[in-house]
Amino acid sequence: MISTYAYVNPVIAVFLGWMIAGESLTGQMLIGAAIIVGSVMLIKTEKKSINDADEEKLSGTSKVTGEFQTSST
């Protein structure tokens, strides 16, 4: 989680500069901000999916059904 702040902080700084200091905000900056925020969201959802799958493997239960799963190996 902490590693994603390094990507989002500049986006927040640009928006704060626009809101508070009246700095200009261009379309190119908005597109860049959208790409950064979208990429961070993809990273976070992918990590969550991987962590959920690892937990199911370790616990032997499914989060969806809550039933015990046996392995075929």
C-alpha positions in Angstrom: 0.0 0.0 0.0 2.8 2.4 0.9 4.5 2.0 -2.5 1.4 3.3 -4.4 1.5 6.6 -2.5 4.6 7.5 -4.4 2.6 7.4 -7.7 -0.5 9.1 -6.4 1.1 12.0 -4.4 2.1 14.0 -7.5 -1.4 13.7 -8.9 -2.8 15.1 -5.6 -0.2 17.9 -5.6 -1.2 19.0 -9.1 -4.9 19.1 -8.1 -4.1 21.0 -4.9 -2.0 23.5 -6.8 -4.9 24.0 -9.2 -7.5 24.4 -6.4 -5.5 26.5 -3.9 -2.8 28.4 -5.9 -4.7 28.8 -9.2 -2.2 26.9 -11.3 -3.1 25.9 -14.8 -4.4 22.4 -15.4 -4.1 21.1 -19.0 -5.8 18.2 -20.7 -2.5 16.4 -21.0 -2.1 16.6 -17.2 -5.6 15.2 -16.7 -4.9 12.3 -19.0 -1.7 11.6 -17.2 -3.4 11.7 -13.8 -6.1 9.4 -15.0 -3.5 6.9 -16.3 -1.6 7.0 -13.0 -4.7 6.5 -10.8 -6.0 3.8 -13.1 -2.7 2.0 -13.0 -2.5 2.1 -9.3 -6.1 0.7 -9.1 -5.1 -2.2 -11.4 -2.0 -2.9 -9.3 -4.0 -3.0 -6.1 -6.8 -5.2 -7.4 -4.3 -7.6 -8.9 -2.4 -7.9 -5.6 -5.7 -8.5 -3.7 -6.7 -11.2 -6.1 -3.3 -12.9 -5.8 -3.4 -12.6 -2.0 -7.0 -14.1 -1.8 -5.9 -17.0 -4.0 -2.9 -17.7 -1.7 -5.0 -17.6 1.4 -7.4 -20.1 -0.1 -4.5 -22.4 -0.9 -3.1 -22.2 2.6 -6.4 -22.5 4.5 -8.0 -25.1 2.2 -11.3 -23.2 2.2 -13.1 -21.2 -0.4 -14.0 -17.7 0.5 -17.0 -17.9 -1.9 -18.6 -21.1 -0.4 -16.8 -21.5 2.9 -16.5 -25.2 2.1 -13.4 -27.2 2.7 -11.6 -28.1 -0.5 -9.4 -31.1 -0.9 -6.4 -31.0 -3.2 -6.0 -33.6 -6.0 -2.3 -34.0 -5.4 
